[in-house]
Amino acid sequence: MGAGDSSDAFKDADIDSQYSAIVLKRGDGLPDRSISNERRIHRQILSAVQMHGNNPLFFRVNIPSAIDHLPPQSDKWKTILPRLLTEFVACEALVSERILPMPRETRRLLVQRFWNGDIDSVVNDKRNEHCLVRPYLGRRRQGARQSRLQSISLRNYPLYADQIEELGLPIDEIDANDVEFVLARPLTSLTTGILGSHAMWLLDFDYCKELDMNETGVKVAVQRFWRNDPFYPNPNCKCPEDERLWALFKDRFLGSSRAILEGECEAIRELPELLMARIVETIGVYYKGS
């Protein structure tokens, strides 16, 4: 179904490709990101969401359910391996809820609006059935309004701030290193609009680590903010729309932080304000991958 820097993901091939409910993610054993770490962080995030999810201050973000952890010695590999490519062997893996892709009509809309090539060839490409949309609130396109590339992939399709506006969509204790936000089908119908029913999902926690709740942790969080993909609004505002979006993001972040940290000491309660200030102070200092 997909491959990343340190893992491969597979859906259940015996279930309709659009509605398979689970996904298997196998790791490649790289030292700085691992399936074991992802499992631990995943459970920690799920616990935090369950603890605070009913607070009306918080925007609803879906987290895939963690279903099972498979060590290399698990007997379950006996039934799994025959269904994978022949070169795969038993390893550490996670079984989790699958984030269902955008439907065909949404894929067609994206191609019609933002590409000038053969629409049907892209929409009918089986590889593009796994369409998740990455909302890049912190970046705008430069130059041509339609892609002039010879081909286009709808897997992890980047949707930039100006495209989100063009479509009329509302854009109003973990370091979050290399996590991804995507728009995909919702568990229940949460948001509708030109893309149809969709919801925000958060995934990929294998790079994450615990964050120290002090100024050292703030420094790490600032680096993570700038070095991740531009999911967050950018304080280096180039237009009034970006200024408004950054102000909205900052106010919502600080309000949510006050609610979450209400029972903590004053030094910890002051960290969110410090983080926002340090992000602004470090404009142009850090870049993705640096």
Secondary structure as GFF3:
##gff-version 3
##sequence-region A 1 290
A	DSSP	beta_strand	2	3	.	.	.	ID=ss1
A	DSSP	beta_strand	7	11	.	.	.	ID=ss2
A	DSSP	beta_strand	22	27	.	.	.	ID=ss3
A	DSSP	alpha_helix	35	52	.	.	.	ID=ss4
A	DSSP	beta_strand	66	70	.	.	.	ID=ss5
A	DSSP	alpha_helix	77	80	.	.	.	ID=ss6
A	DSSP	three_ten_helix	81	83	.	.	.	ID=ss7
A	DSSP	beta_strand	93	97	.	.	.	ID=ss8
A	DSSP	alpha_helix	104	114	.	.	.	ID=ss9
A	DSSP	alpha_helix	119	123	.	.	.	ID=ss10
A	DSSP	three_ten_helix	126	129	.	.	.	ID=ss11
A	DSSP	beta_strand	133	136	.	.	.	ID=ss12
A	DSSP	beta_strand	157	160	.	.	.	ID=ss13
A	DSSP	alpha_helix	161	166	.	.	.	ID=ss14
A	DSSP	beta_strand	180	184	.	.	.	ID=ss15
A	DSSP	beta_strand	199	203	.	.	.	ID=ss16
A	DSSP	alpha_helix	215	227	.	.	.	ID=ss17
A	DSSP	alpha_helix	240	260	.	.	.	ID=ss18
A	DSSP	alpha_helix	266	269	.	.	.	ID=ss19
A	DSSP	alpha_helix	271	281	.	.	.	ID=ss20
###
